[in-house]
């Protein structure tokens, strides 16, 4: 939904563009012994509040909480859940809080920019996450994606990865254009 921030589009307009009938909004806040998650289900036609819930949990419970929220949102939206999805939602996993925190720090670091320092910092966090939990697939996926991104940018313009250049609004830099040619689905990453 980032692409709609600041556009002035209403929820019904966004829903029409995305071909959806409802949105899930969420806010994650740190708490003393974990996190506090606020979740809202908002209908688009007409724009209306359908459901809201606040969850307090420790970090190891986050994976289970995601499944609980998914099940509750499906019930509130009156979506029929297939047996295959129900089986997947019933599997419970615990999360190593340190590995998950390193994974989140890596994602936050790389979201800042495509500068070499940010990518290298993110790779360090992902490596820490997989060192703590060797079968942590999301951290491996991010690590692979960032390694490929770094290699592609360095190949297109080796010197530009380490400098943050100013450019005129509305004008793409040649490194952005090269990046898009080399990896046409670059915005589709995890």
Phi, psi and omega in degrees: 000357180302326183294345181260354179297133176075007181273343181082003179287143179279166178300316177299323178294317179295317180299320179296316179297321182272351182060051177233162179253345182206162178233150171251123176252147180211154175220131181248122182235140177292144176234174183301315184245024180160235181223159174241124182242125177252127184234134178232139173251120185242125176280150184261328184236097349284165180295119184204154176279129179256315187198149175212148179205146175245135181239135173246127179204162174279159183301323179297340182271000186300317181298316178295325179295320178301319179292317178300316180296316179301317179295315181295317178298318178299318178295314182293327179276359181059044177267137177277121181266127181290158178301326179295316179292319178300319179296319179294323180288337183278346179285130182254135177232144171259153183242133174290116185299325180290319178294318180293321178296318178296319178299313180295322177296321177297316179296319179295321181296316184281342178286343180297312183191180175257027177288147182305318181299319180291319179294316178298319178297316180298316179300322177298317178295318180295322177296322177296318181298315181285337174291324180284320181227096186301337180255028181278086187302316180301323179292320176297318180297315178297319180299314179296316181297315182289326177295315178295319179299314181298316180295320181294314181295317180296325179290319181293311183213086186306322184278342187278345183293333185262357181245141176259103185264144173273144176220162181290145179301138177085353181252125179275143176282159180295331179292325177295316180295318179297316179302317182291328177290318184290320182228084186299337180256033185300331180279356183266007182294166182295000000 
